[in-house]
Amino acid sequence: MPYVLLALGLLIALLAVNAHVPRRSAVLVAPSFFYGWLTIELAPQVLVTWAAATALTAALGGLNGWAGWTGLVLTILGMAGIAATLVASRRTVVTLRECGAPLDLDPEGAPRYPLPHLVVPPLCLIPRKGVHVERNVVYRQEGRLRLKLDVYAGERSGGELRPGLMQIHGGAWIIGDKREQGLPLLNHMAVQGWVGFNVNYRLSPRATWPDHLIDLKHFVAWYKEHAEEYGADPDFLCVTGGSAGGHLTAMVALSANEPEFQPGFEDADTTVQGAVPFYGIYNLVDAGPWPRPAGTMHFLERIVVKRPFAENRDVYAKASPVTYLREDAPPFFVIHGNRDSLIPVAEARRFVERLRDVSEAPVIYAEMKGAQHAFDVFPSYRTARVIEAVERYLTGLHRQYRQGAPPAVPGEIRQSLQDRSVG
């Protein structure tokens, strides 16, 4: 038993170290992300499990020897490290890099108004009473191809049309489904009077880029024709998604009405009114966050784009949101975790900087301290805070739209979500 306790101590110590300093080498990046993701976002469950296992092992004689006592010390240190990630998530305030709007700060640089503590328990993110989900609505059918979506809507009062939100799942353009991602956000937005559309699209290797984007453009065109059937405003649609879904979110928002991505429906209007990409990839051509351009990744060349990067840089450029930066881009709220081991946070920072240089619309950047990739999949305290921020942001955009005013950073967002310590 002493060596069992030593093994438990070593394991939780490694989990804690990985949670704070994820590995990014080619061999370790996948397991580092997976274990770091689970450790950080399921910290309460990990701590309870380890405490119970340690107590049981100690009761069975685990402390009879140096190995057991060493394991106990390592366990205590490891649990303290994991507890630190839990404290960070419980204290989450969505930190913003301001888009240029003036802030009311005191001489020390702190907001003059108090920062709110949004104490939102995880249970608030489960499907709520009053949210109706209509599943497997077909939005594109051509031959054997049948693409489906799920519609999330709350109880409707009156005949006023509601804003629409498009959710794009991630999964490296290869895996994923509308039933797996974006659910906490869609349920929350439905309660707040939005109509959410969780959209499936073709996946690689069967699909070849840009099939994924073309499918999503079909949805936008479908939305403008059928939104009213679901109580949504056909003239107001925002888009969100994470990881590959974050990339596609940015592509949908920035490449509106590009004929190359709308074969057969070039005249359809595919503009959206706002974009909220989570931990996306935005530049496949230029190195920076990675030693080599992201487009050189093996699975992109072989499975998704199916063309070698070296001879097809133009193809990868056309698949990069940064290629489509423009003055009339819709407002953006970019969200990324600073401990993301799959897509480095520098990727988001670089994209935001370049988009702000070009776009006349507000560009807000939120950097989640201590957060891994896909941090919002679990209904954690951090997820609750982020969802609250996204809802306030999108509701502010919709209010501006209804008032006929140009997009701006809504004042209540600046009051609720300020950056005291981005880093």
C-alpha positions as CSV (number, residue, x, y, z in Angstrom):
1,M,0.0,0.0,0.0
2,P,2.8,2.6,0.6
3,Y,3.8,2.3,-3.0
4,V,0.2,2.7,-4.1
5,L,0.0,5.9,-2.1
6,L,3.3,7.0,-3.7
7,A,1.8,6.3,-7.2
8,L,-1.3,8.3,-6.4
9,G,0.9,11.2,-5.2
10,L,3.1,11.2,-8.2
11,L,0.1,11.1,-10.5
12,I,-1.8,14.0,-9.0
13,A,1.4,16.0,-8.8
14,L,1.9,15.5,-12.5
15,L,-1.7,16.4,-13.2
16,A,-1.3,19.6,-11.3
17,V,2.0,20.6,-13.0
18,N,0.4,19.8,-16.4
19,A,-2.6,21.9,-15.6
20,H,-0.4,25.0,-14.9
21,V,2.3,24.3,-17.5
22,P,0.8,22.3,-20.4
23,R,3.1,20.5,-22.8
24,R,3.1,21.6,-26.5
25,S,5.6,19.1,-28.0
26,A,4.3,17.0,-30.9
27,V,4.2,13.8,-28.9
28,L,2.7,15.2,-25.7
29,V,0.3,17.9,-26.9
30,A,-2.7,15.6,-27.2
31,P,-2.4,13.9,-23.8
32,S,-1.4,17.1,-22.2
33,F,-4.5,18.9,-23.5
34,F,-6.8,16.0,-22.5
35,Y,-5.6,15.6,-19.0
36,G,-5.2,19.3,-18.4
37,W,-8.7,20.0,-19.7
38,L,-10.3,17.4,-17.4
39,T,-8.2,18.4,-14.4
40,I,-8.9,22.1,-14.7
41,E,-12.6,22.1,-15.7
42,L,-13.5,19.1,-13.4
43,A,-11.3,20.2,-10.5
44,P,-13.9,19.6,-7.8
45,Q,-14.5,16.1,-8.9
46,V,-10.8,15.4,-9.2
47,L,-10.1,16.7,-5.7
48,V,-13.0,14.7,-4.1
49,T,-11.9,11.5,-5.9
50,W,-8.2,11.9,-4.9
51,A,-9.1,12.7,-1.3
52,A,-11.2,9.6,-1.0
53,A,-8.6,7.4,-2.7
54,T,-5.8,8.8,-0.5
55,A,-7.8,8.3,2.7
56,L,-8.7,4.7,1.8
57,T,-5.1,3.9,0.9
58,A,-3.8,5.4,4.1
59,A,-6.4,3.5,6.2
60,L,-5.2,0.2,4.6
61,G,-1.6,0.8,5.6
62,G,-0.4,3.2,3.0
63,L,1.6,5.2,5.5
64,N,3.7,2.3,6.7
65,G,7.0,3.4,5.2
66,W,8.8,6.3,3.5
67,A,7.1,5.7,0.2
68,G,3.6,6.3,1.7
69,W,4.7,9.4,3.5
70,T,6.3,10.7,0.3
71,G,3.2,10.0,-1.6
72,L,1.1,11.8,1.0
73,V,3.2,14.9,0.7
74,L,3.0,14.8,-3.1
75,T,-0.7,14.3,-2.9
76,I,-1.1,17.4,-0.7
77,L,1.0,19.5,-3.0
78,G,-0.8,18.2,-6.1
79,M,-4.2,18.8,-4.6
80,A,-3.2,22.3,-3.6
81,G,-2.1,23.0,-7.2
82,I,-5.4,21.8,-8.6
83,A,-7.3,23.7,-5.9
84,A,-5.6,26.8,-7.2
85,T,-7.1,26.2,-10.7
86,L,-10.5,25.9,-9.0
87,V,-10.1,29.1,-7.1
88,A,-9.1,30.9,-10.4
89,S,-12.2,29.6,-12.1
90,R,-14.5,30.6,-9.2
91,R,-13.1,34.1,-9.3
92,T,-13.3,34.4,-13.1
93,V,-14.0,37.8,-14.4
94,V,-13.9,37.9,-18.2
95,T,-10.8,40.0,-18.8
96,L,-11.0,42.3,-21.8
97,R,-8.5,44.0,-24.0
98,E,-10.4,47.1,-24.8
99,C,-11.3,48.0,-28.4
100,G,-10.6,51.7,-28.1
101,A,-13.7,53.0,-26.3
102,P,-13.0,55.3,-23.4
103,L,-13.2,53.8,-20.0
104,D,-14.0,55.5,-16.7
105,L,-10.9,54.6,-14.6
106,D,-9.6,55.9,-11.4
107,P,-6.0,57.3,-11.1
108,E,-4.7,53.7,-10.4
109,G,-6.2,52.3,-13.5
110,A,-9.1,50.5,-11.9
111,P,-12.7,51.0,-12.9
112,R,-14.6,53.6,-10.9
113,Y,-17.7,51.3,-10.8
114,P,-17.4,48.0,-8.8
115,L,-16.7,44.8,-10.7
116,P,-19.6,42.4,-10.2
117,H,-19.2,38.9,-8.8
118,L,-21.5,36.8,-11.0
119,V,-22.1,33.9,-8.6
120,V,-23.8,31.6,-11.1
121,P,-23.8,27.9,-10.1
122,P,-23.2,25.2,-12.7
123,L,-26.7,23.8,-12.3
124,C,-28.1,27.0,-14.0
125,L,-26.6,25.7,-17.2
126,I,-28.5,22.5,-17.6
127,P,-31.5,22.6,-19.9
128,R,-34.1,24.8,-18.3
129,K,-37.8,24.6,-18.0
130,G,-39.4,26.5,-20.8
131,V,-36.7,25.9,-23.4
132,H,-38.1,23.9,-26.3
133,V,-35.7,22.0,-28.5
134,E,-36.8,21.0,-32.0
135,R,-34.3,18.5,-33.3
136,N,-33.1,17.4,-36.7
137,V,-34.6,20.1,-38.8
138,V,-33.2,19.7,-42.3
139,Y,-31.7,22.9,-43.7
140,R,-30.0,21.5,-46.8
141,Q,-31.0,18.5,-48.9
142,E,-29.4,17.6,-52.2
143,G,-29.6,14.0,-53.3
144,R,-28.4,11.9,-50.5
145,L,-27.1,14.8,-48.6
146,R,-29.3,15.8,-45.6
147,L,-27.8,18.4,-43.2
148,K,-29.7,19.0,-40.0
149,L,-29.8,21.4,-37.1
150,D,-31.5,21.7,-33.7
151,V,-33.5,24.8,-32.7
152,Y,-33.5,26.1,-29.1
153,A,-36.2,28.6,-28.2
154,G,-37.8,29.8,-25.0
155,E,-41.5,30.6,-24.4
156,R,-42.6,33.3,-26.8
157,S,-44.7,36.2,-25.6
158,G,-46.3,38.4,-28.3
159,G,-45.5,38.5,-31.9
160,E,-42.2,40.2,-31.9
161,L,-39.4,38.5,-33.8
162,R,-36.4,37.4,-31.7
163,P,-32.7,37.6,-32.5
164,G,-31.0,34.4,-33.9
165,L,-27.8,32.7,-32.9
166,M,-25.9,30.2,-35.0
167,Q,-23.7,27.7,-33.1
168,I,-20.9,25.8,-35.0
169,H,-19.4,22.8,-33.2
170,G,-15.7,22.1,-33.2
171,G,-13.7,18.9,-33.6
172,A,-10.8,19.7,-36.0
173,W,-13.2,19.7,-39.0
174,I,-13.2,15.9,-38.6
175,I,-15.5,15.0,-35.6
176,G,-18.2,16.6,-33.6
177,D,-21.9,17.0,-33.6
178,K,-24.7,19.5,-32.7
179,R,-25.7,17.4,-29.7
180,E,-22.3,17.8,-28.0
181,Q,-21.3,21.5,-28.0
182,G,-22.7,24.9,-27.3
183,L,-25.6,23.5,-25.2
184,P,-25.0,25.7,-22.1
185,L,-24.9,28.8,-24.2
186,L,-27.9,27.9,-26.3
187,N,-30.0,27.1,-23.3
188,H,-29.1,30.3,-21.6
189,M,-29.7,32.4,-24.7
190,A,-33.1,30.8,-25.3
191,V,-34.1,31.8,-21.8
192,Q,-33.0,35.4,-22.6
193,G,-35.2,35.6,-25.6
194,W,-33.0,34.3,-28.4
195,V,-33.6,31.6,-30.9
196,G,-30.5,29.3,-31.2
197,F,-29.6,27.1,-34.2
198,N,-27.0,24.3,-33.5
199,V,-25.9,23.4,-37.0
200,N,-24.2,20.3,-38.3
201,Y,-22.0,20.4,-41.4
202,R,-20.1,17.8,-43.5
203,L,-16.9,16.5,-41.9
204,S,-13.6,15.4,-43.3
205,P,-12.3,13.1,-44.6
206,R,-15.5,12.7,-46.6
207,A,-15.7,16.4,-47.0
208,T,-12.9,18.5,-48.5
209,W,-12.4,22.1,-47.7
210,P,-14.3,24.4,-48.3
211,D,-17.3,22.0,-48.1
212,H,-17.6,22.7,-44.4
213,L,-17.9,26.5,-45.0
214,I,-20.2,26.1,-48.0
215,D,-22.6,24.1,-45.8
216,L,-22.7,26.8,-43.2
217,K,-23.3,29.5,-45.8
218,H,-26.3,27.4,-46.9
219,F,-27.6,27.6,-43.4
220,V,-27.3,31.4,-43.3
221,A,-29.2,31.6,-46.6
222,W,-31.8,29.1,-45.2
223,Y,-32.1,31.2,-42.0
224,K,-33.0,34.3,-43.9
225,E,-35.8,32.4,-45.7
226,H,-37.1,30.4,-42.7
227,A,-36.3,32.3,-39.6
228,E,-39.8,33.7,-39.1
229,E,-41.1,30.1,-39.0
230,Y,-39.2,29.8,-35.7
231,G,-40.0,33.2,-34.4
232,A,-36.6,34.6,-35.3
233,D,-35.7,37.8,-37.1
234,P,-34.3,37.0,-40.6
235,D,-32.4,40.3,-40.6
236,F,-30.5,39.6,-37.3
237,L,-28.2,36.6,-36.9
238,C,-25.0,36.3,-34.9
239,V,-22.6,33.3,-35.1
240,T,-20.5,31.5,-32.5
241,G,-18.4,28.3,-32.1
242,G,-15.3,26.9,-30.7
243,S,-12.0,25.5,-32.0
244,A,-12.6,24.5,-35.6
245,G,-16.0,26.0,-35.0
246,G,-14.2,29.2,-34.0
247,H,-12.3,29.2,-37.2
248,L,-15.6,28.6,-39.1
249,T,-17.3,31.3,-37.1
250,A,-14.7,33.8,-38.2
251,M,-14.9,32.6,-41.8
252,V,-18.7,32.9,-41.9
253,A,-18.5,36.4,-40.5
254,L,-15.7,37.7,-42.6
255,S,-16.3,36.1,-46.0
256,A,-19.9,37.0,-46.3
257,N,-21.2,36.9,-49.9
258,E,-17.9,35.5,-51.3
259,P,-19.0,33.8,-54.5
260,E,-16.3,31.1,-54.2
261,F,-18.0,29.8,-51.0
262,Q,-21.5,30.1,-52.4
263,P,-21.6,27.9,-55.5
264,G,-25.0,27.8,-56.9
265,F,-26.4,30.4,-54.5
266,E,-24.0,33.3,-55.2
267,D,-26.8,35.9,-54.9
268,A,-27.9,34.8,-51.5
269,D,-27.1,37.3,-48.7
270,T,-24.9,35.5,-46.1
271,T,-24.0,38.5,-43.9
272,V,-24.2,38.2,-40.1
273,Q,-24.5,40.9,-37.5
274,G,-21.9,39.7,-34.9
275,A,-19.4,36.9,-34.2
276,V,-18.1,35.3,-31.0
277,P,-15.4,32.8,-31.9
278,F,-14.0,30.7,-29.0
279,Y,-10.3,29.5,-29.1
280,G,-10.2,29.4,-32.9
281,I,-7.4,29.3,-35.4
282,Y,-7.3,32.3,-37.8
283,N,-4.2,32.1,-39.8
284,L,-3.0,28.9,-41.6
285,V,-0.2,30.5,-43.6
286,D,2.0,32.6,-41.4
287,A,4.2,31.1,-38.6
288,G,4.2,32.8,-35.2
289,P,2.5,30.9,-32.4
290,W,3.9,27.7,-34.0
291,P,7.4,27.1,-35.3
292,R,5.8,26.4,-38.7
293,P,2.6,27.6,-40.3
294,A,-0.5,25.9,-39.0
295,G,-1.4,24.8,-42.6
296,T,1.5,22.4,-42.5
297,M,-0.2,20.2,-39.9
298,H,-0.3,16.6,-41.3
299,F,-4.1,16.1,-40.8
300,L,-4.9,19.4,-42.6
301,E,-2.8,18.4,-45.6
302,R,-4.0,14.8,-45.7
303,I,-7.5,14.8,-44.4
304,V,-9.1,18.3,-44.4
305,V,-7.7,20.4,-47.3
306,K,-6.1,17.3,-49.0
307,R,-3.4,19.4,-50.7
308,P,0.2,19.9,-49.7
309,F,0.8,23.2,-48.1
310,A,4.1,24.0,-49.9
311,E,2.5,23.9,-53.4
312,N,-0.9,25.4,-52.3
313,R,-0.3,28.4,-50.1
314,D,-3.1,30.3,-51.8
315,V,-5.6,27.6,-50.9
316,Y,-4.6,27.8,-47.2
317,A,-4.7,31.6,-47.4
318,K,-8.3,31.4,-48.7
319,A,-9.1,29.2,-45.7
320,S,-7.7,31.7,-43.3
321,P,-10.0,34.3,-41.7
322,V,-7.2,36.9,-41.7
323,T,-7.4,37.0,-45.5
324,Y,-10.9,38.5,-45.4
325,L,-10.3,41.3,-42.9
326,R,-12.2,44.4,-44.0
327,E,-13.5,47.7,-42.8
328,D,-17.2,46.6,-42.8
329,A,-16.5,43.4,-40.8
330,P,-19.2,42.7,-38.2
331,P,-18.5,43.3,-34.5
332,F,-16.3,40.5,-33.0
333,F,-16.0,39.2,-29.4
334,V,-12.9,36.9,-29.4
335,I,-12.5,34.5,-26.5
336,H,-9.4,32.4,-25.7
337,G,-7.8,30.6,-22.7
338,N,-4.2,31.6,-21.8
339,R,-3.3,27.9,-21.1
340,D,-4.6,26.6,-24.3
341,S,-2.1,23.9,-25.4
342,L,-3.8,23.1,-28.8
343,I,-4.1,26.6,-30.2
344,P,-1.7,29.0,-28.4
345,V,-3.3,32.2,-27.1
346,A,-0.9,34.2,-29.2
347,E,-3.0,33.1,-32.2
348,A,-6.0,35.0,-30.8
349,R,-4.0,38.0,-29.8
350,R,-2.5,38.3,-33.3
351,F,-5.9,38.0,-35.0
352,V,-7.5,40.6,-32.8
353,E,-4.6,43.1,-33.4
354,R,-4.9,42.7,-37.1
355,L,-8.7,42.9,-37.1
356,R,-8.7,46.0,-35.1
357,D,-6.3,47.7,-37.5
358,V,-8.8,47.2,-40.3
359,S,-12.4,46.9,-38.9
360,E,-14.5,50.0,-38.1
361,A,-16.7,47.8,-35.8
362,P,-15.9,47.1,-32.2
363,V,-13.5,44.2,-31.6
364,I,-13.4,42.9,-28.0
365,Y,-10.9,40.3,-26.8
366,A,-11.4,38.2,-23.6
367,E,-8.5,36.2,-22.3
368,M,-9.5,33.5,-19.8
369,K,-6.8,33.1,-17.2
370,G,-6.0,29.4,-16.4
371,A,-8.4,28.1,-19.1
372,Q,-7.5,25.2,-21.4
373,H,-8.9,24.6,-24.9
374,A,-12.6,23.7,-24.9
375,F,-13.0,25.1,-21.4
376,D,-16.7,25.9,-22.0
377,V,-17.8,22.4,-22.8
378,F,-18.4,21.6,-19.1
379,P,-21.0,23.5,-17.1
380,S,-18.4,25.0,-14.7
381,Y,-18.2,28.3,-12.9
382,R,-15.9,29.7,-15.6
383,T,-18.4,28.6,-18.2
384,A,-21.2,30.4,-16.3
385,R,-19.3,33.6,-16.3
386,V,-18.3,33.4,-19.9
387,I,-21.9,32.7,-21.0
388,E,-23.1,35.6,-19.0
389,A,-20.6,37.8,-20.8
390,V,-21.5,36.5,-24.3
391,E,-25.2,37.1,-23.6
392,R,-24.7,40.7,-22.4
393,Y,-22.5,41.4,-25.4
394,L,-24.9,39.9,-28.0
395,T,-27.9,41.5,-26.3
396,G,-26.1,44.8,-26.5
397,L,-25.6,44.3,-30.3
398,H,-29.2,43.5,-30.7
399,R,-30.3,46.6,-28.8
400,Q,-28.1,48.7,-31.1
401,Y,-29.6,47.0,-34.1
402,R,-33.2,47.7,-32.9
403,Q,-32.3,51.4,-32.3
404,G,-30.8,51.7,-35.7
405,A,-27.5,52.8,-34.3
406,P,-24.1,51.7,-35.6
407,P,-22.4,48.9,-33.7
408,A,-20.7,50.0,-30.5
409,V,-19.4,48.4,-27.3
410,P,-22.5,48.5,-25.1
411,G,-21.9,50.5,-21.9
412,E,-23.2,47.7,-19.7
413,I,-20.6,45.4,-21.1
414,R,-17.8,47.8,-20.3
415,Q,-19.3,48.1,-16.8
416,S,-19.6,44.3,-16.3
417,L,-16.4,43.0,-17.9
418,Q,-13.3,45.0,-17.5
419,D,-9.6,44.1,-17.7
420,R,-7.7,44.6,-14.5
421,S,-5.0,42.0,-15.1
422,V,-4.8,40.5,-18.5
423,G,-1.8,38.3,-18.9
